[in-house]
């Protein structure tokens, strides 16, 4: 039996040093991008089923060995795409970076259902994500202090925090945060106008991608097939005050 791995890590490197590493490498969406299009794929959410391009037939995966057919479901594909495009990037241009959801069920062992990212309002919300070098994602998955700091930074940067009904205790705990000695210098505190290092400015390219994405959502509400989740999409658009028609 050896010591808990987190405790072994904390014995070698302090919270301030870890937070500084995250500060210097994270990539954040600009607040202007968030305000322009808060949610990019309201038709998708974690573990929801996939359908073909016009939402009329199930998308099936076939096991090459057993030949078993399984209905394909969403993992993190469209959240990843939302964050990538909101940062003005393409997936091929960001090797070894990972999309990290900020608000969700805190479960380092991945044994609990994550109702937050299964919600169409929050799964592809770009204020609910940050891009991190893949090795650093483990800090956000397993270190509650780092996760809390990222949430606080996002709340102060975007003026929004996830209000899913499962997060009441989580958000109250943020209000009681007291580890300010470890707080990165570039991260805004409440009421400050600072931008974290790595914030990607809103650009014409990002705006064009957002416009195309919203046009597709509006078109699909009218034209997509029978499996398109219209009720969930409309609920998400209403939550974010996005008009169904341009």
Residue, then its C-alpha position, 0 to 999 in steps of 0.5 A: x500500500x502506498x500513499x494517495x497519489x494526490x497527497x504524494x503530488x501535493x508533497x512535491x508541488x504546491x497549489x500555487x505552482x499547479x495553478x500557475x502552470x494551468x494559467x500559463x497554458x490554458x486557452x479561454x474563449x473571449x467574453x465577446x465570443x460567449x455573448x455572441x453565441x453561448x451554446x453551439x450544439x444545442x442538439x447534442x448532449x453527453x450520452x444522447x444518441x447519434x443520428x445520420x446527417x438529417x436526423x432520420x435514421x440511427x447511426x450504428x456502430x458495428x463491432x468488427x470482431x463480434x459484429x454486434x451493432x450498437x446505437x452510437x452515442x455522444x461522448x465529447x465530440x460536439x463539445x470539443x468542436x464547439x470549443x475548438x471553433x469558438x477559439x478560432x481553431x480546427x481540430x487538426x491544429x490543436x494536437x494534444x489539447x483537451x476540452x475540459x468542462x468546468x461545471x459538472x458532477x465532481x467525480x474523479x472515479x467517473x462512477x456518477x451520472x453527469x447530469x450537467x453535461x447531459x443537459x442540452x443547455x450546458x453541454x456545448x456552452x463555451x463558458x463551461x469549457x476551457x482548453x488545456x494541454x492533455x496532461x493537465x486535464x487530470x488536474x481538473x478531473x481529480x483536484x477539487x481546488x483547481x476545478x474550483x479555481x477554474x470555475x471562479x475564473x470563468x464566472x468572473x470572466x463571463x459573468x455567468x455560472x452554471x445554474x443546473x439544479x444539481x450544482x447549488x452546493x457547488x456554487x455556494x462553495x465557490x462563494x466561500x473560496x479562501x485560497x487567494x494566495x494561490x490565485x493566478x495573477x492574470x485571472x479576474x476576481x469578482x468585478x475585475x476586467x482582467x483577461x486570463x493569459x491565453x484568452x483568444x480574441x473574438x475575430x471575424x473568422x470566429x464570428x463567421x463560424x458562429x453565424x454558420x452554426x446558428x443558421x444550421x440550428x435554425x434550419x434544422x429546427x424546420x427541416x431536420x428529420x423525426x429524431x431531431x430533439x426540437x424540444x430540447x433545442x428550443x429549451x436551450x435557445x430560450x435559456x440563452x435568449x437566442x431567437x429561433x429565426x433570424 
